[in-house]
Amino acid sequence: MLELKGLKVRYGPVEALHGLDLSVGEGELVTILGANGAGKSTTLMAISGLVDVSAGEIYFEGRRLDTLRSHQVVELGITQSPEGRRVFGPLSVAENLALGAYSQKDKPAVARRLKWIYDLFPRLDERRGQMAGTLSGGEQQMLAIGRALMAEPRLLLLDEPSLGLAPLLVRSIFQTIRAINRAGVTIILVEQNARAALKLADRGYVMEVGRLVMEGPADKLLHDPQVQSTYLGGIEPN
Amino acid sequence: MEVFIQQLTNGLAVGGIYALIALGYTMVYGVLKLINFAHGDLFTLGAYLGFTILVSFGLGGRIGVGPAVALGVMLVMGLSALAGHIMERAAYRPLRKSGRLSAVVSALGVSIFLQNAIMLVWGAKGLAYPADLLPRFVIPIAGQPVPLLRLVVFLTSILVMVGLYAFINRSRVGMAIRASAIDQGAAKLMGIDVRQVIALVFMIGPALGGLAGLMVGVSYGQITFFMGQLYGLKAFTAAIIGGIGNIPGAMIGGLLLGLVEAFGAAYVSVAWKDAITFFVLILILVVRPTGLLPERVAEKL
């Protein structure tokens, strides 16, 4: 469904991605792991068209993606819940969700979608009229994910959805992510919480300073000694 | 009382004009964090385009005063919007990825270019809209004769501002503009074509500025190629008083500034008119450094 071939991205003189190869199949839940600065977010931003690709190609269902502009990427059915949530703080929850459906023309479908999201996140329903900036971190995360779902994506990019959330909330967000995936949405999940991500995902990629160092089925990575010592801390917290 | 009524209506008319220009500054700032220093010169351009259409071409004599004014307004706004669009494409878009300072320098360059272009096309001497271009009706307010034109200018400004406010807050495109002002990256992730939003903002602002220029020409007659400097500075001041980036703020700032100026000129001294204006700016910034209506930090538009 999605394929990255030799992807390179540079920020000025610094190369952030040194030729990344990655592929995601239809219906899969794939996670990208790695430390800060490994290039995970950059990868997602490159897919969404928010950073320029300096070399390599991105294909989505056979169509070249990296030459498109960001709004065209959304129109093809790829949306993102970005790192740091980036909800529109001064706008209400309902307005944020409406913006998520900006690319959608079919009004009845948008209304159905909205209902689905309010069912998925009842907290958002309760706070429809509230300014997004005044929501708690967890609620903002729900809003960011809900907003990304409004465009009926076929591929959803989630960047650190667990960041800064209480453990209980993390579990609930991850359950929701699984539910979204089961509803047929292909997902790329970037996470620092490697254990939770690998338990959820079908497959995983491990990145280090701009390149891929490991890939494989999630349960295999979960039991890989190297992954365990580097990303899982060697101890079982749950 | 006589002076009060005259200066009140005067101040509201001038204030409406400042507010219209201020909206251009504030919208561009809201979305791009750029002070478009060339905006005042687009206002001048509007005044000159109006002169050419209404006076040189004598549109009024051809199709009647009413239709001529209506058509003139539309043409001036449309052509100013076009000029704004060309300016954005030529001078700002290529610099989108450079530092903000480059864009500011480019804005200053556009300002100098426009002033000189207007001077070369229409001459350095300045022009005067004829006093009999429009019929000069006078209506009594509280027993004082007030030129109808003043009220028309004020009401037109208010109408345009209310329309813009509704457009920004109610329409789909308006929501895209607000989202782009808050977080351009996030707006792009929503599927908003931010480049198009910016282009639109650079057309709406100049259209309003051009209309203001036309109204100044029609009301006060005299126009010069450098008139945009002072009007631009005043309107910019109005935008800051209201809280730059904030649309209602620009409207309130503009009207307030117009009134301060008019009453200052009448009750203190005409010579001190501009000094009073900027004194008020300093006073307001000392008390409220972010202007009158900024508050919710990212409210922007």
Interface residues (C-beta under 8 A of the other chain):
Chain A: S48 G49 L50 R69 S70 H71 V74 E75 T79 Q80 P82 R86 V87 F88 G89 P90 L91 E95 A98 L99 G100 Y102 S103 M131 G133 R147 A148 A151
Chain B: R172 M175 A176 R178 A179 I182 D183 G185 A186 A187 K188 L189 M190 G191 I192 D193 V194 R195 R296 V297 A298 E299 K300
